[in-house]
Structure formats: C-alpha cells, structure tokens
Amino acid sequence: MCKKHNALKSHGVIDRIEHRKSEDYSMLRPSIGIDWDDVTAPFNSIAIRMANEKYHPEKPYRLEEITSWANEGRTSVIKEFYNDPELYSRQIPTEETKRGIRRLMQIADVFFITAVSPRFMGVRAEQIMTQFPEFPPENIILGSAKDRVHFDIVLDDAIHNILDSKAEYPVLMRKPWNAKMTGLLSVNTMAEFVSLVKQIMKASTSKTEKITAPAVLALVGPSGSGKREITEALCGSKGGNTTDSIGTEQLFVRPVNYCTEPERYGHRYVSEEAFDQMNFFEKTAYAGVRYGTRKEDIQELLDQGRFAVIPVDMCGAIAMKRSFPTHIIYVARDKEKLIADIIDSDYDTEEKTLRILSIDAEKRNRKICDHVIHNDIIEGNYVSGAEELRRLIATAEGKNAGADPVQDAYLSTGK
C-alpha cells in the first residue's frame, strides 16, 4: 500500500469512503471532493494579473487566451508565478463560493482534494482553514493522485481529473482551458454546483413529478438523440420562437436562443463581442460554440401558461431549475442511431468527433433527470419522443381535467 494511501487511512478518510462503497448506494448524504485552484479559489487569473503587473505587455494577457491545460501560447509566461508565494497569498474565495461550500457542508460530507507542490502544502492547508475555520482538517487531502480516492461527486477544472475520476458523478468546472470538452456534467459557478448536487440527491430519493404547465421542459441527452426534432414536433417547424407569431392555443413554445455560430439551426446568431455584452440567464459552450438564453424570454412564456421547450445541456437544465418550475427530460436513443445521425450531420470533423466521444458521458446524466423518454423513431412528421412526452403530460392532466382549458383543449387535439 502506498504512502499516500496510508496517510489517508490514518485520517480515517479511506475507511469512511470505503464504508460508503460497501453500503447500498445512497445519496442521502453524498461524499463530495472539491478542487481548490480555479474551482474554490482563483489561481490562473491571479497569475495573469501578476504577469501583466511585471511585464506590462502592449496587449495585456487575458485568462480567455488559456485554451488548453498545457497553456503553450503567449500566456505560458504565467507559469513562472506558480512557485511564487505571493500568488498563494492572493488566493481568496469569493463570498458566493464560501456560501456554496458551507451549504454543501450542511447536506454532504465535503472534502478538499487539491494538487499542490510539496513546498506549498502547509500554506495550502493553512489557506483552507483560514477561509473555512469550521472545515474538518481531516477532510483536507493534498496530492495529485486524485483518482485514488473515491467520492460520490467530484468537482474539478482539469479534464483529465474528470475523465479519470472514479466518482459516480464527476463534474467539470467550466474554464477557458476546458471549453471545447462536451458531454460532461459541468457548471460555471459554485452556486450552480450546489443546485446540481441537490438535483442528484433528489433524483436518487424522490418519486417522479407530474408534468403540468406552466413549466420549462429542459430536453437533455446525447447529440443525435433528436432533441431538435422533438422541439419541432411540439412547437412547430420554426421552433416557436417568441418573436414569431404564436397562436393563443399553442401550448409548447421554444424561447429565443442565441449562439455565436452563424446559421446554426434554430438559434439567433450574435457575435462573440455582442454575446459578452448580453445579460444571459443561462449560457454554456458546446464544441467551441457559445449558447445563451435570456430570463425574460422564458418568463414571458410561463406568464402565458405555456411550456417553454428548451434543448439544453445538464448545466443549463440545472440553471433553469434554480429559477423556474422545470422538468428535466432525458431523451434516450439507441447508440447506433446516435452515431449515425452525428455522422450524417453538417458538423465539421472535429465537432462530430467531440459529439461521438461525449455520448457515453451524456448517457450517465440519465439517472439524475426527472423523466426519461425514448426517441428511437423519427420518420417524417412522427417523432416518438414527442408523442411519449405528450402522453406523460396528458396522464398528469387527466387527473386535473379542467384546471387549464387551453392545455386540456390542446392535448385533446394531439397538435
């Protein structure tokens, strides 16, 4: 047994985690391993500031220029500060992050697991205890072999740590250096991560909810599962954007969704610069393309008593759930059909590759969704997933007939 394992054993960490593995799997109080650098506290952004302060480049270094973990571009200059004590002294989590960690400590067994140079291990431990005085010291794990420790849920910004993780739910903290990775559970903030943890816990213990309007129907699932076809079948061929003419009887409507790629079907294009200036309620990146939805566009539909139908990733679905009545619908489809649809699509080779590689990762999300529909048949105007979703809603509404005349009339027509 390695020294690292013995050290963890001496603190009781391995015993507690192994005991959890031997029990019937439960999410009543999950174990969560959280990274420190660029997840709990800033790291690269501090190094960027230090580089700008020292070198005063004509074009200041920007965090967004770090587009890979290796960081081999012009921003590689910041690596010289990784062994500077001043960088570590500047690492202070935001108040929002602190609140999120403390909320997690109320509902889960939280561990900080952080890779740090031996020279700064003492500094890092003191950092954590200073920022979180109530945090159990025995729950601080220092070292780079993160895959040797099993947690129920892990939050990290390094793609390799997420892919190698033994956790039931590895979650990626979105940063510029991992923006091209698709299919993984991901969040943009600690607040989003708290919401995701709550959804995971809820999905493992609660009964299926009835689907009633008004609500957001967040369609998630692998690329090629037919989320777009389901949206079209429910909302109409144009997706039922709020800027189009919407009939008073139309129950399913897709709110406007913005993206940074021209001519992306079903989306409104805006430039990268314009995207950065817009006030999005929910935004995400997929295969290098950025997507965003405005809160007011969704609220407008809910105020009218409608379903807002939104194909989205899990990160976006969780964001929806934080602000609106939302049902997360997993769209299941045979893997061979998923791959065939991706290959036949108009995406370039790189994006097709990323989407195929993400299939298995996205299928893991199924367990934490509120409902699962199957979409194996897409022929002409018939989309099996849309019909199954209509039946789910009709079943729920059958017990409350007359509660919403518009909804009852719509479902009875099968439109």
N, C-alpha and C positions, 0 to 999 in steps of 0.2 A: 504494500500500500504506500502511495507516495506521501511525501512530507505535507503537501498541500491538503490531501485528504485527511491526514492525521490531525492537522491544525483545525480543520473544520469539525472533525469528530470531537476534539477536545472542548469545543464551544457548544457542542450539542446540536449544531446545525444539521449535520448529516443524519443524526438519529431522528430529529423531528421531521425532516423531509422524507426520509425512507419510511418512517411510520405512516406518513400520509399515503405513500405509494402502495403500502400493503393493505390499506383500508379500501372499502368500496369507494370508487371515485366520487367525490362530493365537492361542490363549490360553495358550501355553506360558509366557509372561511378560507379562501384560497391563499396559497403562498405566492408572493409576488417578488421577483427580482428586478430591481431598477438600477440602470446605469447612472453614473454621476456626470461625466463630461458630456456637455452638449445635450443632455437629457434633463438632469436635475439642475445643473449649474452651467453657465456659459463657459466655453473653452476656446474654440476656434475664433469666435467673434472677438474675444479679448486679445488673442494673438494677432488678429488683423489690426486692431487698434494700436497695439504696441509696434507693429511693423510700420504703420503709417506715421506714428509719432517719431520713430527713429529715422526713417529714410525719406519721408516727405515726397513720395513719388508724384510726378506730374499728374498721373491718373491714379487716384487712391485705390488701394486694394479693397476688394469687396468680398464679403462672405459668399455671395452667389457665384463667384468665379471658381470656387472649390467644387468641381463637378464629379470628382471621384475620390474614393477613400485614399488612394495613393497621393493625390494632390501634387501632380508633377508639373503644373503650369507655373505661371509667374508668381502665384500666391504660395508656391512652395517655400518662399523665403520665411514664412511664419514658423516653420519647423524649428528654427533656431531658438525660439522662445519657449518651446515645450519643456526645456530644462531650466527655465528662469523662475526662481522663487516668486517673483513679482506677479507672474501670471496666476499662480495658485492663490496668492493673497487677494487677487481681484475676483475670484470665483464666488459670487454671492447669488443664490437662487432668488427668483422674483417672488413677491408675496403671493401671487397666484399659484406658483408652483408649490410653495410651502403649504398653502391651504389644501392643495390637492393631495400632497403626501400625507398630511395629517388626517384628511378624510379617509384615505386608503387605510391608514393605521387603525381606524375605527372598525373597518369591515374585513380586514385581511391581515395576514402575517407578512409584513413588509421587510425586505432585505435590500441593502445597497450592495451591489456587486460591481466593482469597478477596477479596471486595469490601470495601474499606476506604477511608475518607476519606483524601485525599492527606496531610492533616495527620498521620495516624497510620500511614502506610505504613512509615516507618522503625521505629516502635515495634512494628508487627506482625511485620516481618521479624526483628527482634531477639528478639521473643517466641518465634517458631518455633525459632530457632537456640538459644535458651536451654533450651527444653524438649526439643528434639531436636538435641543437638550434632552427631550423626552425619549429620543430614539434608543432602543436597546443596543448597547455596544456589541453584544454577541451576534447581532444581525448585520454587522458590517463585514463584508467579505472582500479582501483585497487580493487581486491576482488576475491574470489574463485567461486562465483556462476556464472560461465561463460555462463551457459545455459539460464540465464535470459535475456540476451541481444542478439538480432537477428542481424546477419550480412549476407551479400550475400556469403562471403567467409571467412573461418576461418583457421588459421594455428596454430597447437599445436602439442606437442610431447606426450601428455598424451592420451592414447586410450580412457579412459572414457570421456574425454572432447570432443573428436571427435564423439564418439557414441551418446552422449547426446546433441550434438550441434543442434540448430535449423537452422543453416546455410544451404543455398541451396547447397553449396559446401564445406563441411568440409575436410580439407587436413591435413594429418599426416606428420610431420617432422620425417624422419626415424632416429631412435636411437637404440642402442643395446637392450634397455628395451622394445621396441615395435616391434622387428624384426620378430616375429612369426605371427603378425597380417597380414592377407591377405585381398585383395579385396578393401581396401580403397584407395581413391586418396592419393598419397604420393609423397614426394620429398626428396632429400638428401641435397639440398643446397638452399639458398635464391635465387640464380640465376635461379635454376630450378623452384622455385615457381613463380618468375616473368614471366617466359615463360608459365607456366600453366595458370596464370591469363590472359595473353594475348590470349591464346587459348580459354579460357572460353568466353572472351569478343568477340572474333572473331566469335566463333560458334553461338553466340546469335544474331549477326547482319549481317553476310556475307552470300552470296549465295554459293551453292555447287560448288567446284572446279572440273575441268576436271582432270581425271587421265591420265597422259602421262609419258612415260619413257624418261630419266632415273629418278627413284624416289624410295624412300623407301615405301613399303606398310607395315605399322605397324598394325598388327592384334591384336585387344584388345577385351576383353569380358570375361564373367564368365568362370570358369573351367567347362569343359563339353560342351562348345559351338562349339567345333570342329575346333579350330584354327589350331591344328596339321594336321587334315585331309585336311583342305583347303590348307595348305602349301604343303602337299604331293601331292595333286591333281594338284597343279600349278607347283611345282618344280620337282616332281618325288618322288619315294618311299623313297629315302635316304635324302630327303630334299635339294638336290642340293648343298651340302657344297662346298666352294671354293677349297678345297683340292681334291675333286673328279673330274673326267673327265666331263667337261661341253661342250656340243655341241655348235658350233658357232651360231646355230639358237635358242638356249634356252633363252627365254626372262625372265622367272621367276627363280630366284636362291635364295636359303637361305644361308646367310653368316654363318660362323662358330660361334657357341655359346658355351661358356664354362660354366660349373657348378661344384659345389662341392659335388655332389652325384654320386657315381659310377653307371654306366649302366642306367643313365637317358636317355630315348629315344630321339634321335635327338640332343644330346649335347655331347661335348667333356669334359671328366672328368679331373679336376685338384684338387689337394689337397687344403685345406684351406690356407696353407702356400704359395703354388705357386700362388693361386688366389690373395693373398695380394701383391705379387710381380709383378703381371702383370699390364700393363698400359691399363686399360679398358676405353673406351669412355663412355660406359653406363653399369651400373651394378645395380642389385636390389636383394632383398631377397623375397622368397615366401615360406611360410610354413617351414622356417628354412633352406632352400636350397638357396645358392647364385648363381646368374647368371651374366654373363658379356659378352659384345661384344666389339671387337676392332674396332676402327675407320677405320684403313687401310683395313680391310676385307670388309667393306661396300663400301668404296670409290673405291676399285678395281672393284666392280660390276657396280657402277654408271659410272665409266670411260668407261666401255664397252657398255654403253647404255642400261643396263638391269634394271629390277625391283628387288630390294633386298627385299625379303619377310621375315618378322620377326614377329613371335608371341611374344608379349611383354605386360607388364602391362602399365597403363597410364603414370606412371613415366618414363619408358623407351621410350614410344612414344613421350613424350614431349621433352626428351633429344635428340631424333632423329631429331625432328623438328627444334631444335636450330642450327643444323649443316648441315642438308641435306634437299633437297626437299623431303617432307614427306607427305603422305596421311594417316591419322589415320582412320582405318576401324573398325567399331564396328560390331562384329559378334553376331547376335541375334539368340536365340533359345528358344523354349518352355521350361518353367521352369521344368516341369515334366521330360523332356528328359535330361535336365542338371543334375538333381539329379540322374536319373537312370544311366547315364554314369559315374558319380563320384563313385556311389556305386559299379558299375561293374569294376572299375579300380583296378590297383595293388597297389594303395597307402595304407599306413597303416591307422589305425582307426583315429588317431589324425589328419592326413593330410586330410582325407576325411571329417572329421567334420569341419575343418577350411575352406575347399573349399565350402562346402554347406552353411556355415554361411556367406560366403562372396558374395553369389550370388546377393542378393538384393543391396548390396553396389556397386558391379561392374555394375549392370544394370543402376545405376544413371549416370555412365560415358557416357552413350549413347548420351546424349544431347550435349556433347562437342566434339564429334568426327566429322570428315569431311564427312564420309559416313557411311551408315548402310546397311549391307547385312544380309539376312536371311538364316540360315543353318539348317533347320528342317529335311532335307532328307540326310542321309548318308547311302547309300546302295551300297556295292561293290566298284566299281571304280567311282560311281556317287556321287558327293558332291555338293549339291545345292548352297552352299555359294560360291564355286569356280566358278561355272557357272555364277552366278549373278555378280561376280566381273569381270569376263571376258567380260560380256555384257556391264558393265559400261565402261570398257576401250575401247571396240570396238565402243561404241556410241561416246565417245570422239574422238577417232581416225578417225571415219567415216567422220568427218568434216575436217580432216587434212590428208587425204589419200595420201600416197607417201612421207610423211615427214620422215618416218623411214622405209625403205624397210624391215629390219629384223622384226620389230614389225608388219608391215602390213601382211607379209607372215605368221608369227606365228599365229596371230589371225585368219587369214582366214582358217587355217588348223584345228583350235579348239584343238590344242595339249595342 
